[in-house]
Structure formats: structure tokens, C-alpha cells
Amino acid sequence: MAKVKTRFAPSPTGYLHIGGLRTALFSYLFAKKNKGDFLLRIEDTDQQRLVPGAAEKLIATLKNLGLKPDGRVEHQSRRLKLYQTAVAKLIQDKYAYYCFCSSDRLAKLREREQAAKKVPKYDGHCRSLTIEECANRIKAGEKYVVRFKIPSEQNITAQDTVYGKISVKSEDLDDFIILKSDGFPTYHLANVVDDHDMAITHVIRADEWLPSLPKHILLYRAFGYTLPTFVHLPLLLNPDKSKLSKRQGDVAVEDYQTKGYLKEAMINYVALLGWNPGSDREMFSLDELTNEFSLEKINKSGAIFDIKKLNWFNAEYIRHIVQKKDKHYQALLKQIASFMPEQSDRAQDLLKLFGNRLEYLGQLPELSKFLFELPDYSPNLLIFKKSDKTKTKQGLKLALDILEKLPAKKWQDKDLQELLQNLANTHGLTAGDIFWPIRVALSGLEKSPSPTEILEFLGKKDSLKRLKMAINKLK
């Protein structure tokens, strides 16, 4: 049995789409599960759509996510001789032909077909040209493309792992272009030639390529290549069941990385989009996904990309790292420092204060803003709805008095909590009389971490300063 080889073959036309990440991930998992190779091929034959630096960024993003390809990265633009040799063979074997039709003629043909309420198809105008005629026209400098000859009256069948048997009548296809006028191959030709040349055993890709599968089957047959196993992945959808697109939110992996989503959470969540482990379990490391993954558990129906669910995964991973302080802890601190470079020395304190409240690290600068610049707030905010001004002032003054006397070594969340609770109990005050106004005094906000957590973070000097300001506001 041949060694399993999969490939991810993106076009360097911009960012890595979430759908692209899922294709790469499934290809990686299947290859590694079967002790095979996961290869990367950059499909850069469409020279008009190339974005400078996109290929390098794409490779770096995959590696950053832990999906490192095996062997060297192939670029189709460096393999033109291979395609030209393949095209020459198809022409020689009468599976393909030169086409000199102008764009003007093709546009008029399309208009006629549409007016007749037919699906626009090429009419085979150049099919009957002899080799000599073609040679003369090429010598004269005429522009041309090369088209594949669709056989007549054939049923083209293909087997897909997810969608099962697919059958298409040849009369529903037209003679498609395999070599463009600029000498570059089309996707159809290049991907078939490359997959054979790279010994790909399993072609895992988005189901948008499913309609092209019959064309690819014909190319495999014309070349005499062995067919790989085809696996077409269902669409990724927005919550409203529309196709996942930038109009409804971020679709680029890089956007999520920039916002501070952890790679472990991204991989874990994306793995579950259209694949079911067969249990209620949701949390998986990359190694665990590799052990569990199988093509048979890929669903046919489109998978919904739900940002709320991704946020849940990311929050769970952050909380887990904070609790365990495992090997990912230092990396998390570095990420926090990158979001808040001016407070990099306090990354650990920030993580302690907000670790259980973050959905993604990009929220941290806004959430923690009050720690470094107290917002202006109304004195009325200090008064809890079940308290009054007199009790609020009493609570703040008692707290200020006892906190001024507290030694620095006792300035910790647990000790502060116990101290203030005893203070409230001794003077017959409620949490609303003492804990609420302290928290507002320290944060200036209606919602924030607990007052004792903020006291610990701010330290004695800043905390007492803010408490005095609050008492002055109530005068």
C-alpha cells in the first residue's frame, strides 16, 4: 500500500481563510494519523490575482498553528515546464487542441446561448483545426489557449468519501481551457498533474471543487494516472446559513491571531466544524485530534462558524493555562506583553486579575484601562441600590482607616477579603455598604473585578488615593 500523502494547495491571493485552515487541518490530521506526509503547494498560476508576500505569510501562519508541512514547499509558477510537457502529450494523443477564438467571439457566443436559455458552452469551433494550421497560426503570432476535448455521450462517474457516487453526462460539460494564453496552466490541469507528480493519495479540498471533479477524472484518464481518493468538505456557513464571508465578520485566520485568539483554541474549534468525534467531548489537543480523526466522521451538511462558540473555546483555554500554569503559561504572558507593551512587567498580574474574564487577549487593553487611568464617575455610582449615602460614606471611611494600618505583606486578595468582611460584620454593614463602594472607588465602573483583587493589583498607595477621592466625591 502506498504511503499516505495529502496536500494543502492554497492560492496566495491574500489571507488564510478559516475554511482554508480547516482544509489544511483535516489534510494534516489524516496524514499524521496514517503516518504519512502533509505537503504544501502554493497555487500561484493566476498571475493577475497574486498578492506580494501572501505566500510567505500563509506558510508562516500554518507553521505558527503547528501545521508544519513535510518536505519543501512547491510553487506552481516554478513548474511550468512540467505542465507544458503534459499539455503537449494531451495534444499529441488528441485529448486536447489549440483554440484561437477571440474574447469578442466568445462573448457573442455566450450571449447567443443565454438568449436561447441554454447554459453557455464553448461550441468546439477550433476542434477540427489540423496540426499544420495551428502551427502556422502560432508562428504568425496569433494568441491561443489549449482546450481539453470532452468525449461525447459518456457518463462520467466519480466516488467521493463524503458525498458518495457522483455521475455527470459529458454533454453537460464543455471543452474547458487547460492552458491559458499567458502560458500558465489553469487550476484543472495543474492540480491533476501536480497531485500525480507529488504522489498525493488523498485529495482533501472544499466542496466548491465538486462540480470540477468530472473534468479532473477525464484528465486522470487521459494521462493514464491512478485516481487518488477524493474528499470534498462541506461549506462553512454563517449562523444565518449563508456562506461564510467577510460581510458578516472576520474570516481570516490572521485577524483572529491579531485579536489574541490562542492557536490551540483555533485548531480545536475548527477541527469540530464538520467533523464529529462520535462523543460529547469537545476539548482536544492537536495530538489528540490526530489520534481521533477519521474521514468517515466528516458530515455532509454545512458547518456553522459561530464566533460565540470560538470565544467559549478560547476563554476555556486561557482559564486552563492560568489554572495549570503549564508549558503554555510563559507563551501566554508574552502574548499579553505584546498587547500591552507599556505594562509588560505586569503581564502576570493582569492575567491573574482578568484570566477568568477574557474571551480573547485583545480585550485586555480596554478591560484593564481603569487600572492605569481612573475614569471620571458620578458620586451616585458609589451608592449601592440597597444602601444610602450615609452608610456608603461610613463604609468607605472605615475601610480607609483599617487599610492605612494594614502591613504591606498582608496586602493580598485573601487577607483583604477577610479583613473587609470582618469590618462589615463588626459594624453591622452589608456588602453593598462596603464592598460595592470600594470597588467603584477603585475602578470607576459599574462592572469590574472584585474590590480585593483590584486592591491587590493597585497596591497600597494607589488604592488609598482612590478611596480618598471617592470620600471627597460624597461630601
Phi and psi in degrees as a GROMACS rama.xvg file:
@    title "Ramachandran Plot"
@    xaxis  label "Phi"
@    yaxis  label "Psi"
@TYPE xy
-66.8519  148.26  ALA-2
-63.2709  134.165  LYS-3
-66.5399  129.872  VAL-4
-136.694  126.099  LYS-5
-117.629  168.599  THR-6
-145.524  152.151  ARG-7
-113.905  127.969  PHE-8
-130.287  73.0205  ALA-9
-81.9589  160.106  PRO-10
-95.8771  133.903  SER-11
-81.8748  65.6442  PRO-12
-108.397  12.7439  THR-13
153.249  -134.15  GLY-14
-82.4031  169.007  TYR-15
-87.3015  112.899  LEU-16
-71.036  150.189  HIS-17
-54.4975  -39.5326  ILE-18
-63.1251  -37.7714  GLY-19
-65.1848  -39.8343  GLY-20
-61.4703  -42.1736  LEU-21
-63.3445  -42.2874  ARG-22
-60.3124  -46.0747  THR-23
-62.6242  -43.2212  ALA-24
-63.6971  -47.3889  LEU-25
-62.9776  -38.8973  PHE-26
-64.2155  -42.8642  SER-27
-63.3298  -49.0649  TYR-28
-61.728  -42.9011  LEU-29
-66.1929  -42.9149  PHE-30
-61.7971  -47.4543  ALA-31
-69.4639  -34.7782  LYS-32
-59.4838  -35.6909  LYS-33
-102.439  19.5606  ASN-34
54.4927  38.7467  LYS-35
-108.658  -163.608  GLY-36
-111.255  140.883  ASP-37
-109.459  114.164  PHE-38
-107.24  155.11  LEU-39
-121.843  130.012  LEU-40
-130.387  125.276  ARG-41
-90.5837  115.151  ILE-42
-91.2989  85.7954  GLU-43
-112.372  38.3357  ASP-44
-84.2639  -18.8154  THR-45
-87.0653  87.0317  ASP-46
-63.7109  -25.4822  GLN-47
-69.3349  -27.7686  GLN-48
-101.933  1.04433  ARG-49
-65.9147  139.565  LEU-50
-112.056  119.877  VAL-51
-54.8956  132.138  PRO-52
83.3328  -8.02012  GLY-53
-66.0606  -39.4642  ALA-54
-63.5331  -45.1736  ALA-55
-63.5528  -40.3941  GLU-56
-66.2489  -39.3146  LYS-57
-63.8704  -44.4706  LEU-58
-62.2773  -43.8167  ILE-59
-64.6496  -38.8856  ALA-60
-63.6307  -44.7979  THR-61
-61.2315  -44.4155  LEU-62
-64.5777  -39.8318  LYS-63
-61.9777  -31.6117  ASN-64
-83.3336  -3.68489  LEU-65
93.7026  6.08811  GLY-66
-100.887  66.0329  LEU-67
-77.4763  124.571  LYS-68
-73.3056  154.34  PRO-69
-87.9041  147.508  ASP-70
68.7361  -169.42  GLY-71
-82.7193  154.044  ARG-72
-80.8905  125.891  VAL-73
-90.2742  145.068  GLU-74
-122.154  124.314  HIS-75
-61.7054  -32.0886  GLN-76
-64.1005  -15.5187  SER-77
-98.7236  7.56061  ARG-78
-120.972  24.4336  ARG-79
-61.0109  -36.0918  LEU-80
-61.8574  -38.0419  LYS-81
-60.1334  -43.7503  LEU-82
-70.6288  -40.8053  TYR-83
-64.6571  -37.7479  GLN-84
-63.6791  -41.6343  THR-85
-64.0935  -41.965  ALA-86
-65.2147  -42.8221  VAL-87
-59.715  -38.8145  ALA-88
-65.3563  -42.1341  LYS-89
-64.3832  -38.3365  LEU-90
-66.3968  -44.9339  ILE-91
-61.0226  -39.0732  GLN-92
-86.0771  7.26258  ASP-93
64.4961  31.2008  LYS-94
-98.2536  -7.78149  TYR-95
-148.363  164.223  ALA-96
-152.395  158.109  TYR-97
-76.3818  141.676  TYR-98
-128.286  125.166  CYS-99
-108.258  10.8071  PHE-100
-61.4761  134.256  CYS-101
-76.9314  161.129  SER-102
-63.712  -30.0718  SER-103
-65.8032  -45.6151  ASP-104
-63.6668  -41.5844  ARG-105
-65.7815  -35.6043  LEU-106
-66.2566  -42.5775  ALA-107
-66.2633  -38.5081  LYS-108
-61.5221  -42.6668  LEU-109
-63.5379  -41.7833  ARG-110
-62.2227  -42.6019  GLU-111
-62.7894  -44.1409  ARG-112
-64.0349  -41.2037  GLU-113
-67.685  -39.1186  GLN-114
-63.5852  -33.1073  ALA-115
-85.4018  7.93358  ALA-116
59.1237  39.4176  LYS-117
-110.609  156.885  LYS-118
-72.0667  123.042  VAL-119
-58.1966  127.413  PRO-120
-140.995  150.634  LYS-121
-69.1728  141.006  TYR-122
-92.2531  7.81141  ASP-123
72.9804  22.4526  GLY-124
-53.264  -37.9454  HIS-125
-97.7276  4.92145  CYS-126
-59.6648  -36.4214  ARG-127
-89.3251  0.657001  SER-128
-64.15  138.536  LEU-129
-79.7537  164.669  THR-130
-59.7507  -39.17  ILE-131
-64.625  -45.5659  GLU-132
-59.4811  -44.5928  GLU-133
-62.1314  -44.4512  CYS-134
-60.103  -42.8962  ALA-135
-65.0081  -41.4197  ASN-136
-70.3613  -35.7454  ARG-137
-67.4432  -41.3268  ILE-138
-62.8329  -33.6513  LYS-139
-77.0842  -4.24413  ALA-140
93.5538  11.9156  GLY-141
-69.9353  141.211  GLU-142
-77.0515  146.644  LYS-143
-150.031  163.053  TYR-144
-124.218  170.676  VAL-145
-116.393  130.785  VAL-146
-112.462  150.267  ARG-147
-88.8137  137.64  PHE-148
-82.7132  116.67  LYS-149
-78.198  125.878  ILE-150
-67.7589  152.174  PRO-151
-87.9597  147.816  SER-152
48.9963  54.5529  GLU-153
-124.653  148.506  GLN-154
-101.689  116.139  ASN-155
-99.4699  116.913  ILE-156
-113.366  147.259  THR-157
-143.016  154.463  ALA-158
-114.991  126.367  GLN-159
-116.543  138.548  ASP-160
-61.7195  -35.6589  THR-161
-89.5616  -45.2417  VAL-162
-98.0305  -5.69338  TYR-163
80.0115  -148.965  GLY-164
-77.7073  133.851  LYS-165
-124.353  133.357  ILE-166
-132.188  132.707  SER-167
-135.625  138.472  VAL-168
-81.627  137.857  LYS-169
-61.7201  -28.8142  SER-170
-68.2589  -13.1098  GLU-171
-86.9006  -1.98115  ASP-172
-110.734  156.695  LEU-173
-119.31  168.658  ASP-174
-67.3689  97.0665  ASP-175
-82.2489  155.031  PHE-176
-77.4573  134.039  ILE-177
-114.446  -20.1574  ILE-178
-135.501  124.889  LEU-179
-82.6203  170.744  LYS-180
-67.7932  -18.6272  SER-181
-86.8915  4.61984  ASP-182
86.7242  -0.640587  GLY-183
-93.6675  144.843  PHE-184
-75.4508  159.943  PRO-185
-82.7232  170.406  THR-186
-55.5584  -43.848  TYR-187
-55.659  -50.7198  HIS-188
-70.4756  -50.2824  LEU-189
-60.9878  -41.6341  ALA-190
-71.1479  -33.0546  ASN-191
-69.05  -46.9487  VAL-192
-62.0143  -45.1981  VAL-193
-66.441  -44.612  ASP-194
-60.9805  -36.8642  ASP-195
-69.5394  -47.635  HIS-196
-62.7453  -33.6237  ASP-197
-91.0872  4.80186  MET-198
57.8984  40.6813  ALA-199
-70.8439  127.329  ILE-200
-96.1033  -26.9253  THR-201
-134.533  116.174  HIS-202
-93.932  105.918  VAL-203
-108.259  118.29  ILE-204
-154.841  172.816  ARG-205
-68.2947  151.865  ALA-206
-73.7889  -0.702453  ASP-207
-64.8079  -18.6482  GLU-208
-91.7688  -0.685562  TRP-209
-59.5324  -43.322  LEU-210
-61.6127  -22.6548  PRO-211
-84.8664  -10.8795  SER-212
-57.1038  -43.8971  LEU-213
-57.9127  -38.2905  PRO-214
-62.4852  -41.7314  LYS-215
-67.9493  -37.0854  HIS-216
-59.7408  -43.9472  ILE-217
-62.7147  -39.3575  LEU-218
-65.5863  -43.3105  LEU-219
-57.0343  -44.8141  TYR-220
-64.418  -43.577  ARG-221
-62.0285  -37.6586  ALA-222
-80.8319  -17.3196  PHE-223
77.8136  23.8102  GLY-224
-80.8774  153.282  TYR-225
-78.3829  134.155  THR-226
-71.6599  137.623  LEU-227
-80.6489  177.059  PRO-228
-83.9987  128.977  THR-229
-99.1145  135.41  PHE-230
-134.742  105.417  VAL-231
-100.988  125.518  HIS-232
-90.2827  136.096  LEU-233
-63.3828  160.219  PRO-234
-60.7586  152.629  LEU-235
-94.838  135.881  LEU-236
-121.497  154.287  LEU-237
-73.6783  164.37  ASN-238
-55.2288  -26.3654  PRO-239
-86.4129  11.2518  ASP-240
75.7984  5.23678  LYS-241
-79.6276  162.045  SER-242
-63.2626  135.924  LYS-243
-58.2857  119.298  LEU-244
-146.972  163.387  SER-245
-64.9784  -18.86  LYS-246
-61.9654  -27.5502  ARG-247
-107.603  10.2679  GLN-248
144.198  179.627  GLY-249
-66.3056  135.822  ASP-250
-123.442  -2.74667  VAL-251
-93.356  131.906  ALA-252
-57.8588  -40.1595  VAL-253
-60.3205  -34.8972  GLU-254
-61.7188  -41.2862  ASP-255
-70.3995  -37.1012  TYR-256
-64.156  -40.8781  GLN-257
-62.8302  -32.7979  THR-258
-81.2477  -7.52481  LYS-259
93.495  33.4778  GLY-260
-84.6337  137.207  TYR-261
-76.9645  142.892  LEU-262
-62.0173  -34.9567  LYS-263
-63.7163  -39.2845  GLU-264
-69.9274  -40.8001  ALA-265
-60.0969  -49.4966  MET-266
-61.5841  -46.979  ILE-267
-59.0716  -47.7648  ASN-268
-68.7815  -46.6339  TYR-269
-62.8998  -32.7582  VAL-270
-60.8977  -30.1534  ALA-271
-89.8131  4.9711  LEU-272
-86.7621  92.3267  LEU-273
95.3719  -0.796806  GLY-274
-126.575  136.609  TRP-275
-120.479  122.455  ASN-276
-69.7925  -9.32349  PRO-277
87.5115  12.1455  GLY-278
-146.595  179.929  SER-279
-84.5852  -3.27351  ASP-280
-63.7722  140.208  ARG-281
-121.544  -28.2379  GLU-282
-94.1396  120.556  MET-283
-139.007  136.775  PHE-284
-80.5411  170.363  SER-285
-61.0774  -40.4218  LEU-286
-64.9807  -40.2835  ASP-287
-67.1146  -37.8979  GLU-288
-62.6424  -41.3712  LEU-289
-58.4956  -43.8733  THR-290
-66.8469  -35.5107  ASN-291
-87.3044  -23.4754  GLU-292
-66.5615  141.136  PHE-293
-152.181  146.048  SER-294
-66.2094  -29.4483  LEU-295
-65.9729  -19.5597  GLU-296
-96.776  12.873  LYS-297
-80.9003  131.821  ILE-298
-82.8576  151.69  ASN-299
-77.3021  -35.3795  LYS-300
-76.2117  153.4  SER-301
-61.6458  145.135  GLY-302
-100.384  136.171  ALA-303
-88.9203  125.888  ILE-304
-88.6861  110.643  PHE-305
-113.431  111.158  ASP-306
-61.3832  -30.9781  ILE-307
-63.7604  -38.6649  LYS-308
-70.1765  -39.9016  LYS-309
-61.8592  -42.2203  LEU-310
-60.1043  -40.1226  ASN-311
-61.8438  -46.9918  TRP-312
-58.5724  -46.6977  PHE-313
-64.4192  -42.0339  ASN-314
-61.8984  -40.1186  ALA-315
-62.9197  -42.087  GLU-316
-65.9589  -41.9705  TYR-317
-61.1492  -46.5444  ILE-318
-61.892  -42.0102  ARG-319
-62.0233  -43.7721  HIS-320
-65.3936  -41.316  ILE-321
-63.2171  -41.9524  VAL-322
-67.2132  -49.581  GLN-323
-80.9369  -25.6723  LYS-324
47.7298  48.6265  LYS-325
-84.7208  -161.091  ASP-326
-63.2859  -18.6971  LYS-327
-86.0278  -8.01836  HIS-328
-63.1042  -48.2378  TYR-329
-62.9409  -37.5015  GLN-330
-64.3239  -37.8123  ALA-331
-65.9282  -41.3923  LEU-332
-61.8378  -38.6621  LEU-333
-64.5509  -39.512  LYS-334
-64.4458  -41.593  GLN-335
-62.0934  -42.1924  ILE-336
-61.1871  -34.0405  ALA-337
-71.3517  -29.0081  SER-338
-79.565  -29.6445  PHE-339
-132.705  68.367  MET-340
-58.009  -33.3595  PRO-341
-70.7463  -19.0229  GLU-342
-115.659  23.5667  GLN-343
-58.2955  -30.3057  SER-344
-72.6609  -11.1376  ASP-345
-112.209  17.7651  ARG-346
-56.0863  -42.503  ALA-347
-66.6857  -40.3284  GLN-348
-66.1941  -39.813  ASP-349
-63.9944  -40.7201  LEU-350
-67.0801  -36.928  LEU-351
-64.5582  -39.5025  LYS-352
-76.5016  -39.0305  LEU-353
-114.48  -2.42719  PHE-354
-53.262  -35.6977  GLY-355
-87.7463  2.04011  ASN-356
-116.427  -7.90213  ARG-357
-87.8522  137.545  LEU-358
-94.0856  -36.2135  GLU-359
-152.247  155.253  TYR-360
-64.6459  -24.8339  LEU-361
-64.7604  -14.6975  GLY-362
-77.5787  -17.8408  GLN-363
-61.3391  -46.4196  LEU-364
-55.9481  -42.2725  PRO-365
-72.4814  -43.5045  GLU-366
-61.9921  -35.2796  LEU-367
-96.1299  1.57568  SER-368
-53.8036  -40.4724  LYS-369
-63.6225  -22.8592  PHE-370
-67.9754  -30.5191  LEU-371
-106.846  -15.5338  PHE-372
-150.493  104.043  GLU-373
-67.1474  122.057  LEU-374
-70.486  153.036  PRO-375
-72.398  131.883  ASP-376
-136.377  158.087  TYR-377
-75.7308  140.302  SER-378
-56.5618  -29.6317  PRO-379
-62.858  -26.2574  ASN-380
-66.8509  -24.8069  LEU-381
-68.8539  -23.3067  LEU-382
-93.1809  115.126  ILE-383
-64.5153  148.562  PHE-384
-61.0017  -24.4933  LYS-385
-103.551  11.8103  LYS-386
-117.087  -167.255  SER-387
-146.963  176.055  ASP-388
-62.9399  -39.8537  LYS-389
-63.9294  -48.5808  THR-390
-67.8532  -33.9468  LYS-391
-64.3922  -46.6247  THR-392
-62.5448  -40.5333  LYS-393
-61.105  -47.3297  GLN-394
-60.0152  -43.9185  GLY-395
-66.9338  -41.3064  LEU-396
-67.8752  -40.8552  LYS-397
-62.6403  -42.3914  LEU-398
-64.4197  -45.5661  ALA-399
-59.2441  -44.4528  LEU-400
-61.6268  -47.4333  ASP-401
-73.9797  -32.756  ILE-402
-72.3483  -32.7484  LEU-403
-61.7502  -29.565  GLU-404
-91.2663  -7.8523  LYS-405
-73.9002  128.048  LEU-406
-63.9092  152.154  PRO-407
-59.8148  -35.7562  ALA-408
-67.3001  -18.6295  LYS-409
-94.4581  0.0184068  LYS-410
-79.8674  66.7844  TRP-411
-132.737  151.578  GLN-412
-45.9725  -52.4055  ASP-413
-63.2252  -46.226  LYS-414
-66.9607  -40.1921  ASP-415
-64.1391  -41.0008  LEU-416
-60.3626  -47.1217  GLN-417
-64.67  -42.5843  GLU-418
-60.7034  -48.8625  LEU-419
-70.8493  -34.1777  LEU-420
-66.2912  -42.5059  GLN-421
-63.3821  -38.0604  ASN-422
-61.0118  -45.8915  LEU-423
-62.8096  -45.3532  ALA-424
-62.6965  -42.6308  ASN-425
-62.3814  -36.3106  THR-426
-104.381  11.37  HIS-427
64.5328  32.8752  GLY-428
-100.915  152.199  LEU-429
-93.2965  172.186  THR-430
-60.0211  -35.035  ALA-431
-67.8455  -22.0879  GLY-432
-84.8567  -22.7994  ASP-433
-126.419  -51.1295  ILE-434
-70.2912  -41.3003  PHE-435
-61.0153  -54.0509  TRP-436
-65.1688  -30.4298  PRO-437
-65.0699  -44.7441  ILE-438
-62.0988  -43.8897  ARG-439
-65.6768  -40.519  VAL-440
-60.567  -36.5457  ALA-441
-81.7704  -30.646  LEU-442
-110.041  -28.0709  SER-443
72.238  14.2039  GLY-444
-124.996  157.748  LEU-445
-77.4249  -31.6324  GLU-446
-126.203  132.657  LYS-447
-169.149  175.339  SER-448
-60.2802  172.635  PRO-449
-65.5967  154.091  SER-450
-60.6044  -36.7053  PRO-451
-71.147  -32.8434  THR-452
-65.591  -40.9021  GLU-453
-69.0164  -40.8283  ILE-454
-55.3463  -45.959  LEU-455
-62.0024  -43.6282  GLU-456
-66.5335  -47.0539  PHE-457
-70.2732  -30.3502  LEU-458
84.4296  171.041  GLY-459
-64.739  -48.9072  LYS-460
-59.7554  -54.3316  LYS-461
-67.0468  -36.8127  ASP-462
-62.4094  -48.3221  SER-463
-63.2124  -36.9162  LEU-464
-61.0622  -43.431  LYS-465
-70.8546  -35.5893  ARG-466
-65.1993  -40.7314  LEU-467
-64.5482  -38.7535  LYS-468
-62.7661  -39.3447  MET-469
-65.9762  -41.3386  ALA-470
-63.2765  -39.9359  ILE-471
-64.5704  -34.5741  ASN-472
-63.9865  -28.1589  LYS-473
-89.2242  -1.34652  LEU-474
